Amino acid sequence: MNNLSGMKRSSLFLLLFSFLAPLFCAHAAESLNAKKILDKVDDLFRGNSSKGVMTMKIVTVHWTRTLKVEWWSEGKDKSLMRILSPKKEKGTATLRVGNDIWNYLPKVNRIIKLPSSMMSASWMGSHFTNDDLVKESRMADDYTFELTSEGAGKNPKVLEVTCYPKPDAAVVWGKILVVVRAVDYLPVKILYYDEDRKLVRIMHFSHIGPLGNRVLPKVMRIVPEDKPNEMTEITYEAMTFDLPLPARTFSLRSLRQ
């Protein structure tokens, strides 16, 4: 009788497992895909090293201006950006090494180290923050995430990952919605929300094509939700990945050059 009861329990367990196992596997696969998406978006313009030139157009209700910027990066924690034009801002530069960030102001020949509280501040009057440009935070590390369909709906051509900040993460956003192409995980748009889950801005990606030895979106545009007539648009003109860079590239001395 006990053997019969044990067999029934074993059969019941196997039956239950046969129903639940696909759900557990599906959840694990979704988490894996979501992390893969976030890592690809975060590392979109990164390689072991990279170098490029971009144009940044800033449009506000009061003025419009265009900056030409040269930049270098190495790994995930070193980057240098230097303005080439216009003449008024030429030579202004931003350096990041690890968690340390400095700005060089050529007019006063001064290097200023930025506190972490300045990561959410505007870079050169644009709608991009310091964190957007040097990417101090990483979504897969600083947020919990899952595949959803809030903004993507039932469109089979796109996937969507919803991110919420971890309790101890030093991040600005209360929620991030990442929408990518299903075929290659290239971003279509990213929606940023404040701590009250109110939409603050949308970053759009377009003009996908060859850039360096990759296929990437060549244009990124940020539009603030409360100022729909304003925007900042970055156009990548040239890019090279995995090139040798001298160690002095990411130094305070290089920041002044």
C-alpha positions in Angstrom: 0.0 0.0 0.0 2.9 2.3 0.9 4.6 1.5 -2.3 1.5 2.2 -4.3 1.1 5.6 -2.5 4.7 6.4 -3.2 4.3 5.6 -6.8 1.2 7.9 -7.0 3.1 10.7 -5.4 6.1 10.1 -7.8 3.7 10.1 -10.8 2.0 13.3 -9.6 5.4 15.0 -9.2 6.5 14.0 -12.7 3.2 15.1 -14.1 3.5 18.5 -12.3 7.1 18.9 -13.4 6.3 18.2 -17.0 3.9 21.1 -16.9 6.1 23.5 -15.0 9.5 22.7 -16.5 8.7 24.5 -19.8 7.6 27.6 -17.8 10.8 27.6 -15.8 12.9 27.2 -19.0 10.9 29.9 -20.8 11.5 32.3 -17.9 15.2 31.5 -17.9 15.4 32.0 -21.7 13.5 35.3 -21.5 15.9 36.6 -18.7 18.9 35.5 -20.8 17.5 37.3 -23.9 16.6 40.4 -21.9 20.2 40.7 -20.6 21.6 40.1 -24.1 19.5 42.9 -25.4 20.5 45.3 -22.6 24.2 44.5 -23.0 24.0 45.0 -26.8 22.4 48.4 -26.4 24.9 49.5 -23.7 27.8 48.3 -25.8 26.5 49.5 -29.1 29.4 51.8 -29.9 32.0 50.1 -27.8 34.7 47.6 -28.7 37.9 46.6 -27.1 38.7 50.1 -28.2 37.1 52.6 -30.6 37.5 56.0 -32.2 35.0 58.1 -34.0 33.8 61.5 -35.1 30.2 62.7 -34.6 28.1 65.8 -35.2 25.8 66.9 -32.4 22.9 69.2 -33.3 21.1 70.9 -30.4 17.7 72.6 -30.9 16.1 74.6 -28.1 13.3 77.2 -28.1 16.0 79.9 -27.7 18.9 78.7 -30.0 20.3 76.1 -32.3 23.9 75.0 -32.6 26.0 72.2 -34.0 29.1 70.7 -32.4 31.6 68.4 -34.1 33.2 65.9 -31.6 36.0 63.4 -31.8 36.0 60.6 -29.2 38.0 57.6 -28.1 37.1 54.7 -25.8 38.7 51.6 -24.4 36.8 48.7 -22.7 33.8 49.8 -20.6 35.4 52.3 -18.3 37.6 54.6 -20.3 36.5 57.4 -22.7 37.6 60.7 -24.0 35.6 63.3 -26.0 36.9 66.5 -27.5 35.1 69.2 -29.3 36.6 70.1 -32.7 34.2 72.9 -33.7 32.8 75.5 -33.5 35.8 77.7 -32.6 34.1 79.0 -29.4 34.0 75.5 -27.8 37.0 74.0 -29.6 39.2 72.0 -27.3 36.6 71.5 -24.5 37.0 67.8 -23.5 35.5 65.2 -21.2 37.5 62.3 -19.8 36.3 59.2 -17.9 38.5 56.7 -16.2 36.6 54.2 -14.0 34.2 56.2 -11.9 36.2 59.4 -12.2 35.1 62.1 -14.7 36.9 65.3 -15.6 36.0 68.3 -17.9 38.7 70.5 -19.5 37.8 74.1 -20.2 40.4 75.6 -22.6 39.3 79.2 -22.1 40.5 79.2 -18.5 43.0 76.3 -19.0 41.3 74.4 -16.2 40.5 70.8 -15.4 37.4 70.2 -13.3 36.6 66.9 -11.7 32.8 66.1 -11.8 31.1 64.8 -8.7 28.8 61.8 -9.1 25.8 64.2 -8.6 26.6 65.8 -11.9 26.1 62.6 -14.0 22.5 63.6 -14.7 23.5 67.2 -15.7 23.4 68.3 -19.4 26.5 67.9 -21.5 27.3 71.2 -23.4 23.7 72.4 -23.2 22.4 69.3 -25.0 19.6 67.0 -24.0 22.2 64.3 -23.4 23.5 63.9 -19.8 27.1 63.2 -18.8 26.0 59.6 -18.1 24.6 59.2 -21.6 27.9 60.1 -23.1 30.3 58.3 -20.8 27.9 55.5 -19.8 28.9 55.2 -16.2 25.8 53.0 -15.4 24.8 49.7 -17.1 21.2 48.6 -17.4 21.8 44.9 -16.8 23.9 45.6 -13.7 21.9 48.5 -12.1 18.3 47.5 -13.0 16.0 44.5 -12.6 14.5 43.6 -16.1 12.2 41.5 -18.0 10.8 41.0 -21.5 7.5 42.9 -21.8 5.2 44.3 -24.4 4.0 47.6 -22.9 5.2 49.8 -25.7 5.8 47.2 -28.4 2.3 45.8 -28.3 2.0 42.7 -30.5 4.5 43.9 -33.2 6.5 40.8 -34.0 9.3 42.9 -35.5 10.3 44.4 -32.1 11.1 43.2 -28.6 10.8 45.2 -25.4 12.7 45.1 -22.1 11.3 47.0 -19.0 13.9 48.0 -16.4 13.4 49.1 -12.8 16.3 50.3 -10.6 17.7 48.1 -8.0 17.3 49.5 -4.4 21.0 50.2 -4.0 21.8 51.4 -7.5 23.0 55.0 -8.0 20.9 55.7 -11.1 18.7 58.6 -12.2 15.8 56.8 -13.9 12.8 55.3 -12.1 12.1 53.1 -15.2 13.5 52.5 -18.6 11.8 50.9 -21.6 14.1 49.5 -24.3 12.6 48.7 -27.7 14.8 46.8 -30.2 14.5 45.1 -33.5 13.7 41.4 -33.0 16.0 40.3 -35.8 19.3 41.8 -34.4 18.5 43.5 -31.1 19.5 46.9 -32.6 17.6 49.7 -30.7 14.6 51.4 -32.1 13.9 53.7 -29.1 14.5 54.0 -25.4 11.9 55.6 -23.1 13.1 57.1 -19.8 10.9 57.7 -16.8 11.5 59.6 -13.5 11.0 58.2 -10.0 7.3 58.7 -10.2 7.2 56.7 -13.5 6.4 59.7 -15.5 7.9 59.8 -19.1 10.7 62.3 -19.3 12.3 61.7 -22.7 12.5 59.4 -25.6 15.7 58.4 -27.5 15.2 57.4 -31.1 17.6 55.4 -33.3 17.6 55.5 -37.1 19.6 55.4 -40.3 20.9 51.8 -39.7 23.8 50.9 -41.9 27.5 50.1 -42.0 29.7 52.0 -39.5 33.2 50.8 -39.0 33.0 47.1 -39.4 29.5 46.9 -37.9 25.9 47.6 -38.8 24.7 50.3 -36.4 22.2 53.2 -36.1 24.0 56.2 -37.4 21.6 58.7 -35.9 20.4 59.1 -32.3 17.8 61.7 -31.4 16.6 62.7 -27.9 13.3 64.5 -27.5 12.2 65.7 -24.0 8.6 64.8 -23.3 7.8 68.2 -21.9 9.5 70.1 -24.8 8.5 68.2 -27.9 9.8 71.0 -30.2 13.3 70.6 -28.7 15.8 67.9 -29.5 19.5 66.8 -29.6 20.6 64.7 -32.5 23.9 62.9 -32.9 25.0 61.7 -36.3 28.0 59.4 -36.4 30.2 60.3 -39.3 33.1 57.8 -38.9 34.0 55.0 -36.5 36.8 52.5 -36.1 36.7 49.6 -33.6 39.4 47.5 -31.9 42.4 49.7 -32.8 45.6 50.1 -30.7 45.4 53.2 -28.5 48.4 54.5 -26.5 48.0 54.4 -22.7 48.4 58.1 -22.5 45.1 58.6 -24.5 43.1 58.4 -21.3 45.2 60.8 -19.1 44.8 64.3 -17.7 47.7 65.4 -19.9 45.8 64.1 -23.0 42.7 65.9 -21.8 44.5 69.3 -22.3 45.8 68.6 -25.8 
